[in-house]
């Protein structure tokens, strides 16, 4: 699964801050970290466990779980169930695992709650916007209109009885680049908690799930940096069992005639989103935080905050294109 974010830049923006201390756990004595490339991104897995061997084994279990998920939902690997769904768009429904079906159903729910600002069929967008430095002029209005012809979550048909997914329009595609890593981070945390692992973090390139405490029995500390002022920390989150996700337009963009066009596209219009440079959401689930942050980037500050306030267990921190900061109490 390809990533739309640079791990190095994202860490520059969303930085883990660990406090060094001695263990207060009765059985957990070590903190072990490992970085590995999964889903086209760098995952950093941190485990607090009774010894190094147990910690390493549990890290390997998390890696195996994320790999399993990638092998189900990646639209870039031809052997996955989602790739098969895409191949048979406009032809026939495809039977999938219940896990894939349920994830797709939740994604459609996120589309409904955001009035289409979130849409997993955005991957079917015609690639008329280039963010690799090669684009020198804005696509025509006609090209932009045509680019979204195969985008629309309302054309995804789910059959719960047969556990199948059908894309009714030929050329349609779905993909989970927006929530897949968040889902994997949540599943890694759930797996470790089921095994009674004391604490840890599953960090999917800055979108992460945490549980438990650091070795000194204090919360995990997550510092949110300002992309306009890299030396400044806007807020430090104190997290136990929690999650955080960020969507931003500050990494991939094109500048044409002194106008910046970002890689986050409005799935309804085909035009890049405007108004917000970054959106950070934190609360119980990384997957849902991913969905909210993506939706708010498209909706903009006013409508985005309205949406965020519907979910009081989640908090927000928005930075506008002019550097203004909005955050929940």
C-alpha positions as a Markdown table, in Angstrom:
| # | Residue | x | y | z |
|---|---|---|---|---|
| 1 | Unk | 0.0 | 0.0 | 0.0 |
| 2 | Unk | 1.5 | 3.3 | -1.0 |
| 3 | Unk | 1.8 | 6.1 | 1.5 |
| 4 | Unk | 0.8 | 9.7 | 0.8 |
| 5 | Unk | 3.1 | 11.0 | 3.6 |
| 6 | Unk | 6.8 | 11.2 | 4.1 |
| 7 | Unk | 7.8 | 9.4 | 7.4 |
| 8 | Unk | 10.7 | 11.7 | 8.0 |
| 9 | Unk | 8.7 | 14.9 | 7.5 |
| 10 | Unk | 5.8 | 13.6 | 9.6 |
| 11 | Unk | 8.0 | 12.7 | 12.5 |
| 12 | Unk | 9.3 | 16.3 | 12.1 |
| 13 | Unk | 5.7 | 17.4 | 12.7 |
| 14 | Unk | 4.4 | 14.8 | 15.1 |
| 15 | Unk | 7.2 | 13.7 | 17.5 |
| 16 | Unk | 7.2 | 11.1 | 20.2 |
| 17 | Unk | 8.8 | 12.3 | 23.4 |
| 18 | Unk | 9.8 | 9.6 | 25.8 |
| 19 | Unk | 10.8 | 10.3 | 29.4 |
| 20 | Unk | 13.7 | 8.2 | 30.7 |
| 21 | Unk | 13.1 | 6.6 | 34.1 |
| 22 | Unk | 13.3 | 3.4 | 36.1 |
| 23 | Unk | 10.6 | 0.8 | 35.9 |
| 24 | Unk | 7.7 | 0.9 | 38.4 |
| 25 | Unk | 6.2 | -2.2 | 36.9 |
| 26 | Unk | 6.2 | -5.4 | 38.9 |
| 27 | Unk | 7.0 | -7.6 | 35.9 |
| 28 | Unk | 7.7 | -5.3 | 32.9 |
| 29 | Unk | 11.3 | -4.3 | 32.9 |
| 30 | Unk | 12.3 | -3.3 | 29.4 |
| 31 | Unk | 11.2 | -1.0 | 26.7 |
| 32 | Unk | 12.0 | -2.2 | 23.2 |
| 33 | Unk | 11.5 | -0.4 | 19.8 |
| 34 | Unk | 11.7 | -1.6 | 16.3 |
| 35 | Unk | 11.2 | 0.1 | 12.9 |
| 36 | Unk | 10.0 | -1.7 | 9.9 |
| 37 | Unk | 8.4 | -0.8 | 6.5 |
| 38 | Unk | 4.8 | -1.9 | 6.2 |
| 39 | Unk | 2.0 | -0.6 | 4.1 |
| 40 | Unk | 4.5 | 1.6 | 2.2 |
| 41 | Unk | 5.2 | 3.5 | 5.4 |
| 42 | Unk | 7.6 | 3.2 | 8.4 |
| 43 | Unk | 6.0 | 1.6 | 11.4 |
| 44 | Unk | 7.7 | 2.0 | 14.8 |
| 45 | Unk | 6.6 | -0.5 | 17.4 |
| 46 | Unk | 7.4 | 0.1 | 21.0 |
| 47 | Unk | 6.7 | -2.6 | 23.6 |
| 48 | Unk | 7.1 | -2.5 | 27.4 |
| 49 | Unk | 7.5 | -6.1 | 28.5 |
| 50 | Unk | 9.1 | -8.3 | 31.2 |
| 51 | Unk | 12.3 | -8.9 | 29.2 |
| 52 | Unk | 13.9 | -8.4 | 25.8 |
| 53 | Unk | 12.9 | -11.8 | 24.4 |
| 54 | Unk | 9.2 | -11.4 | 25.2 |
| 55 | Unk | 9.3 | -7.8 | 23.9 |
| 56 | Unk | 10.9 | -8.9 | 20.6 |
| 57 | Unk | 8.4 | -11.8 | 20.2 |
| 58 | Unk | 5.5 | -9.5 | 20.7 |
| 59 | Unk | 6.9 | -6.9 | 18.3 |
| 60 | Unk | 7.1 | -9.7 | 15.7 |
| 61 | Unk | 3.4 | -10.6 | 16.4 |
| 62 | Unk | 2.4 | -6.9 | 15.7 |
| 63 | Unk | 4.5 | -7.0 | 12.5 |
| 64 | Unk | 2.7 | -10.2 | 11.4 |
| 65 | Unk | -0.7 | -8.7 | 12.1 |
| 66 | Unk | 0.0 | -5.5 | 10.1 |
| 67 | Unk | 1.4 | -7.7 | 7.3 |
| 68 | Unk | -1.8 | -9.8 | 7.3 |
| 69 | Unk | -4.0 | -6.7 | 7.1 |
| 70 | Unk | -1.9 | -5.3 | 4.2 |
| 71 | Unk | -2.3 | -8.6 | 2.3 |
| 72 | Unk | -6.0 | -8.2 | 2.6 |
| 73 | Unk | -6.6 | -4.6 | 1.8 |
| 74 | Unk | -3.7 | -3.2 | -0.3 |
| 75 | Unk | -4.9 | -1.9 | -3.7 |
| 76 | Unk | -1.3 | -2.0 | -4.9 |
| 77 | Unk | -0.8 | -5.8 | -4.5 |
| 78 | Unk | -2.7 | -7.7 | -7.2 |
| 79 | Unk | -3.4 | -10.8 | -5.1 |
| 80 | Unk | -5.4 | -8.9 | -2.4 |
| 81 | Unk | -9.1 | -9.1 | -2.0 |
| 82 | Unk | -9.5 | -5.3 | -2.6 |
| 83 | Unk | -7.5 | -5.6 | -5.8 |
| 84 | Unk | -9.9 | -8.3 | -6.9 |
| 85 | Unk | -12.9 | -6.1 | -6.1 |
| 86 | Unk | -11.3 | -3.3 | -8.2 |
| 87 | Unk | -10.6 | -5.7 | -11.1 |
| 88 | Unk | -14.3 | -6.7 | -11.3 |
| 89 | Unk | -15.7 | -3.2 | -11.0 |
| 90 | Unk | -18.8 | -3.0 | -13.2 |
| 91 | Unk | -18.7 | -6.7 | -13.8 |
| 92 | Unk | -19.7 | -8.6 | -10.7 |
| 93 | Unk | -19.6 | -8.6 | -6.9 |
| 94 | Unk | -16.6 | -10.1 | -5.2 |
| 95 | Unk | -16.9 | -12.2 | -2.0 |
| 96 | Unk | -14.5 | -11.0 | 0.7 |
| 97 | Unk | -13.6 | -11.8 | 4.3 |
| 98 | Unk | -15.9 | -10.4 | 6.9 |
| 99 | Unk | -13.1 | -8.3 | 8.2 |
| 100 | Unk | -12.7 | -6.6 | 4.8 |
| 101 | Unk | -16.5 | -6.2 | 4.4 |
| 102 | Unk | -16.8 | -4.6 | 7.8 |
| 103 | Unk | -13.9 | -2.2 | 7.2 |
| 104 | Unk | -15.5 | -1.2 | 3.9 |
| 105 | Unk | -18.9 | -0.7 | 5.6 |
| 106 | Unk | -17.3 | 1.5 | 8.2 |
| 107 | Unk | -15.6 | 3.5 | 5.5 |
| 108 | Unk | -19.0 | 4.1 | 3.8 |
| 109 | Unk | -20.4 | 5.2 | 7.2 |
| 110 | Unk | -17.6 | 7.8 | 7.4 |
| 111 | Unk | -18.6 | 9.0 | 4.0 |
| 112 | Unk | -22.1 | 9.5 | 5.1 |
| 113 | Unk | -21.2 | 11.3 | 8.4 |
| 114 | Unk | -18.9 | 13.6 | 6.5 |
| 115 | Unk | -21.4 | 14.2 | 3.6 |
| 116 | Unk | -18.9 | 12.7 | 1.1 |
| 117 | Unk | -15.8 | 14.6 | 2.3 |
| 118 | Unk | -14.3 | 11.1 | 3.1 |
| 119 | Unk | -14.5 | 8.6 | 0.3 |
| 120 | Unk | -12.5 | 5.4 | -0.2 |
| 121 | Unk | -13.3 | 5.5 | -4.0 |
| 122 | Unk | -11.1 | 8.6 | -4.3 |
| 123 | Unk | -8.4 | 6.2 | -5.5 |
| 124 | Unk | -10.3 | 5.9 | -8.8 |
| 125 | Unk | -9.6 | 9.6 | -9.5 |
| 126 | Unk | -8.0 | 10.3 | -12.8 |
| 127 | Unk | -4.4 | 11.3 | -12.1 |
| 128 | Unk | -4.6 | 14.8 | -13.6 |
| 129 | Unk | -3.0 | 16.5 | -10.6 |
| 130 | Unk | 0.8 | 15.9 | -10.3 |
| 131 | Unk | 2.7 | 16.6 | -7.1 |
| 132 | Unk | 6.1 | 15.5 | -8.2 |
| 133 | Unk | 7.2 | 18.8 | -9.6 |
| 134 | Unk | 6.2 | 18.1 | -13.1 |
| 135 | Unk | 2.9 | 20.0 | -13.2 |
| 136 | Unk | 3.3 | 23.5 | -14.6 |
| 137 | Unk | -0.4 | 24.5 | -15.1 |
| 138 | Unk | -3.7 | 23.8 | -13.5 |
| 139 | Unk | -5.8 | 21.2 | -15.2 |
| 140 | Unk | -8.8 | 22.5 | -17.2 |
| 141 | Unk | -12.2 | 22.6 | -15.5 |
| 142 | Unk | -13.4 | 20.0 | -18.0 |
| 143 | Unk | -10.6 | 17.6 | -17.1 |
| 144 | Unk | -11.3 | 18.1 | -13.4 |
| 145 | Unk | -15.0 | 17.4 | -13.9 |
| 146 | Unk | -14.2 | 14.2 | -15.9 |
| 147 | Unk | -11.6 | 13.1 | -13.3 |
| 148 | Unk | -14.3 | 12.4 | -10.7 |
| 149 | Unk | -16.7 | 10.4 | -12.9 |
| 150 | Unk | -15.6 | 7.1 | -11.3 |
| 151 | Unk | -15.6 | 8.5 | -7.8 |
| 152 | Unk | -18.6 | 8.1 | -5.4 |
| 153 | Unk | -19.1 | 5.9 | -2.4 |
| 154 | Unk | -22.8 | 5.7 | -3.3 |
| 155 | Unk | -21.7 | 3.3 | -6.1 |
| 156 | Unk | -20.3 | 0.8 | -3.7 |
| 157 | Unk | -22.8 | -2.0 | -3.1 |
| 158 | Unk | -22.4 | -4.2 | 0.0 |
| 159 | Unk | -24.2 | -7.5 | 0.3 |
| 160 | Unk | -24.0 | -8.6 | 4.0 |
| 161 | Unk | -25.6 | -12.0 | 3.4 |
| 162 | Unk | -23.0 | -13.0 | 0.8 |
| 163 | Unk | -20.3 | -10.9 | 2.3 |
| 164 | Unk | -19.5 | -9.3 | -1.1 |
| 165 | Unk | -18.5 | -5.9 | -2.5 |
| 166 | Unk | -19.6 | -4.6 | -5.9 |
| 167 | Unk | -18.4 | -1.5 | -7.6 |
| 168 | Unk | -21.2 | -0.7 | -10.0 |
| 169 | Unk | -19.2 | 1.6 | -12.3 |
| 170 | Unk | -16.5 | 0.2 | -14.6 |
| 171 | Unk | -13.2 | 1.8 | -13.8 |
| 172 | Unk | -14.0 | 2.4 | -10.2 |
| 173 | Unk | -11.5 | 1.6 | -7.4 |
| 174 | Unk | -11.5 | 1.6 | -3.7 |
| 175 | Unk | -8.5 | 1.8 | -1.4 |
| 176 | Unk | -7.7 | 2.3 | 2.3 |
| 177 | Unk | -4.7 | 4.6 | 2.2 |
| 178 | Unk | -6.7 | 7.0 | 4.4 |
| 179 | Unk | -7.7 | 4.7 | 7.2 |
| 180 | Unk | -5.7 | 1.4 | 6.6 |
| 181 | Unk | -2.7 | 2.3 | 8.7 |
| 182 | Unk | -4.9 | 3.6 | 11.5 |
| 183 | Unk | -6.9 | 0.3 | 11.4 |
| 184 | Unk | -3.6 | -1.7 | 11.5 |
| 185 | Unk | -2.4 | 0.4 | 14.5 |
| 186 | Unk | -5.6 | -0.3 | 16.4 |
| 187 | Unk | -5.4 | -4.0 | 15.6 |
| 188 | Unk | -1.8 | -4.2 | 16.8 |
| 189 | Unk | -2.7 | -2.6 | 20.1 |
| 190 | Unk | -5.8 | -4.9 | 20.5 |
| 191 | Unk | -3.6 | -7.9 | 19.9 |
| 192 | Unk | -1.1 | -6.9 | 22.5 |
| 193 | Unk | -3.7 | -6.1 | 25.1 |
| 194 | Unk | -5.3 | -9.5 | 24.5 |
| 195 | Unk | -1.9 | -11.0 | 25.3 |
| 196 | Unk | -1.7 | -8.9 | 28.5 |
| 197 | Unk | 1.3 | -6.9 | 27.3 |
| 198 | Unk | 1.7 | -4.0 | 29.8 |
| 199 | Unk | 2.2 | -1.1 | 27.5 |
| 200 | Unk | 3.3 | 0.1 | 24.1 |
| 201 | Unk | 2.8 | 2.2 | 21.0 |
| 202 | Unk | 2.0 | 1.1 | 17.4 |
| 203 | Unk | 3.1 | 4.1 | 15.4 |
| 204 | Unk | 2.2 | 4.1 | 11.7 |
| 205 | Unk | 4.2 | 7.0 | 10.4 |
| 206 | Unk | 2.8 | 9.4 | 13.0 |
| 207 | Unk | -0.7 | 7.9 | 13.2 |
| 208 | Unk | -0.5 | 5.8 | 16.3 |
| 209 | Unk | -2.3 | 3.8 | 19.1 |
| 210 | Unk | -1.0 | 3.7 | 22.6 |
| 211 | Unk | -1.8 | 1.8 | 25.8 |
| 212 | Unk | -0.4 | 1.5 | 29.3 |
| 213 | Unk | 2.4 | 3.7 | 30.6 |
| 214 | Unk | 6.1 | 4.4 | 30.2 |
| 215 | Unk | 8.6 | 2.7 | 32.4 |
| 216 | Unk | 8.3 | 5.4 | 35.0 |
| 217 | Unk | 4.5 | 4.9 | 35.2 |
| 218 | Unk | 3.9 | 8.2 | 33.5 |
| 219 | Unk | 1.8 | 8.7 | 30.3 |
| 220 | Unk | 3.2 | 8.6 | 26.9 |
| 221 | Unk | 3.9 | 12.1 | 25.7 |
| 222 | Unk | 3.2 | 13.1 | 22.1 |
| 223 | Unk | 4.3 | 16.6 | 21.0 |
| 224 | Unk | 2.4 | 18.2 | 18.2 |
| 225 | Unk | 4.7 | 20.6 | 16.2 |
| 226 | Unk | 3.7 | 23.5 | 14.0 |
| 227 | Unk | 4.6 | 23.0 | 10.4 |
| 228 | Unk | 5.2 | 26.8 | 10.0 |
| 229 | Unk | 7.4 | 26.9 | 13.2 |
| 230 | Unk | 9.3 | 23.7 | 13.5 |
| 231 | Unk | 10.9 | 24.8 | 16.8 |
| 232 | Unk | 7.6 | 25.3 | 18.5 |
| 233 | Unk | 5.4 | 22.6 | 20.1 |
| 234 | Unk | 1.8 | 23.6 | 20.0 |
| 235 | Unk | 0.6 | 20.9 | 22.4 |
| 236 | Unk | 1.8 | 17.9 | 24.3 |
| 237 | Unk | -0.6 | 15.1 | 24.5 |
| 238 | Unk | -0.5 | 12.8 | 27.6 |
| 239 | Unk | -1.7 | 9.5 | 26.4 |
| 240 | Unk | -2.5 | 6.2 | 28.1 |
| 241 | Unk | -5.0 | 4.1 | 26.0 |
| 242 | Unk | -5.5 | 6.6 | 23.2 |
| 243 | Unk | -4.8 | 7.3 | 19.6 |
| 244 | Unk | -3.8 | 10.2 | 17.4 |
| 245 | Unk | -3.8 | 10.8 | 13.6 |
| 246 | Unk | -2.8 | 13.8 | 11.4 |
| 247 | Unk | -3.7 | 14.8 | 7.9 |
| 248 | Unk | -1.7 | 17.6 | 6.3 |
| 249 | Unk | -1.1 | 19.4 | 3.0 |
| 250 | Unk | 2.3 | 20.7 | 3.9 |
| 251 | Unk | 4.3 | 17.7 | 2.5 |
| 252 | Unk | 2.9 | 17.1 | -1.0 |
| 253 | Unk | 1.8 | 20.1 | -3.1 |
| 254 | Unk | 2.3 | 22.0 | -6.3 |
| 255 | Unk | 2.9 | 25.7 | -6.6 |
| 256 | Unk | 1.6 | 27.4 | -9.8 |
| 257 | Unk | 1.4 | 31.2 | -10.3 |
| 258 | Unk | 2.1 | 31.7 | -6.6 |
| 259 | Unk | -0.9 | 29.5 | -5.7 |
| 260 | Unk | -0.4 | 26.3 | -3.7 |
| 261 | Unk | -2.4 | 23.2 | -4.6 |
| 262 | Unk | -2.3 | 20.3 | -2.1 |
| 263 | Unk | -2.5 | 16.6 | -2.7 |
| 264 | Unk | -5.6 | 16.2 | -0.6 |
| 265 | Unk | -8.4 | 16.2 | -3.2 |
| 266 | Unk | -12.1 | 16.9 | -2.5 |
| 267 | Unk | -13.7 | 13.7 | -3.9 |
| 268 | Unk | -16.9 | 15.5 | -4.8 |
| 269 | Unk | -15.3 | 18.3 | -6.9 |
| 270 | Unk | -11.9 | 17.0 | -8.0 |
| 271 | Unk | -10.2 | 20.1 | -6.7 |
| 272 | Unk | -7.5 | 20.2 | -4.0 |
| 273 | Unk | -8.7 | 21.1 | -0.5 |
| 274 | Unk | -8.0 | 24.6 | 0.7 |
| 275 | Unk | -8.0 | 26.5 | 4.0 |
| 276 | Unk | -6.2 | 24.0 | 6.3 |
| 277 | Unk | -2.6 | 23.0 | 6.4 |
| 278 | Unk | -3.0 | 20.3 | 9.0 |
| 279 | Unk | -5.6 | 18.5 | 11.1 |
| 280 | Unk | -4.7 | 16.4 | 14.2 |
| 281 | Unk | -7.4 | 14.3 | 15.8 |
| 282 | Unk | -6.9 | 12.3 | 19.0 |
| 283 | Unk | -9.2 | 10.0 | 20.9 |
| 284 | Unk | -9.9 | 6.3 | 21.3 |
| 285 | Unk | -9.4 | 4.9 | 17.8 |
| 286 | Unk | -6.7 | 5.7 | 15.2 |
| 287 | Unk | -8.9 | 4.5 | 12.4 |
| 288 | Unk | -11.7 | 6.9 | 13.3 |
| 289 | Unk | -9.2 | 9.7 | 14.0 |
| 290 | Unk | -7.8 | 9.1 | 10.4 |
| 291 | Unk | -11.3 | 9.4 | 9.0 |
| 292 | Unk | -12.1 | 12.6 | 10.9 |
| 293 | Unk | -8.8 | 14.3 | 10.0 |
| 294 | Unk | -9.2 | 13.5 | 6.3 |
| 295 | Unk | -12.8 | 14.7 | 6.3 |
| 296 | Unk | -12.0 | 17.9 | 8.1 |
| 297 | Unk | -9.1 | 18.7 | 5.7 |
| 298 | Unk | -11.7 | 18.6 | 2.9 |
| 299 | Unk | -14.5 | 20.3 | 4.7 |
| 300 | Unk | -12.4 | 23.2 | 6.0 |
| 301 | Unk | -12.2 | 24.9 | 9.3 |
| 302 | Unk | -15.8 | 25.9 | 10.0 |
| 303 | Unk | -17.6 | 22.8 | 8.8 |
| 304 | Unk | -14.8 | 20.6 | 10.0 |
| 305 | Unk | -15.1 | 21.8 | 13.6 |
| 306 | Unk | -18.8 | 21.3 | 13.4 |
| 307 | Unk | -18.2 | 17.7 | 12.4 |
| 308 | Unk | -15.5 | 17.2 | 15.1 |
| 309 | Unk | -17.9 | 18.5 | 17.9 |
| 310 | Unk | -20.3 | 15.7 | 17.1 |
| 311 | Unk | -17.8 | 13.3 | 18.6 |
| 312 | Unk | -16.9 | 14.5 | 22.1 |
| 313 | Unk | -14.6 | 11.6 | 22.8 |
| 314 | Unk | -12.3 | 13.0 | 20.1 |
| 315 | Unk | -10.3 | 16.3 | 20.3 |
| 316 | Unk | -9.0 | 18.4 | 17.4 |
| 317 | Unk | -6.1 | 20.7 | 16.6 |
| 318 | Unk | -6.4 | 22.6 | 13.3 |
| 319 | Unk | -3.8 | 24.8 | 11.6 |
| 320 | Unk | -5.0 | 27.0 | 8.8 |
| 321 | Unk | -3.1 | 28.0 | 5.7 |
| 322 | Unk | -2.3 | 31.3 | 7.3 |
| 323 | Unk | -1.0 | 29.6 | 10.5 |
| 324 | Unk | -4.0 | 30.2 | 12.7 |
| 325 | Unk | -4.6 | 27.5 | 15.3 |
| 326 | Unk | -7.9 | 26.1 | 16.4 |
| 327 | Unk | -8.1 | 23.5 | 19.1 |
| 328 | Unk | -10.7 | 21.9 | 21.3 |
| 329 | Unk | -10.8 | 22.7 | 25.0 |
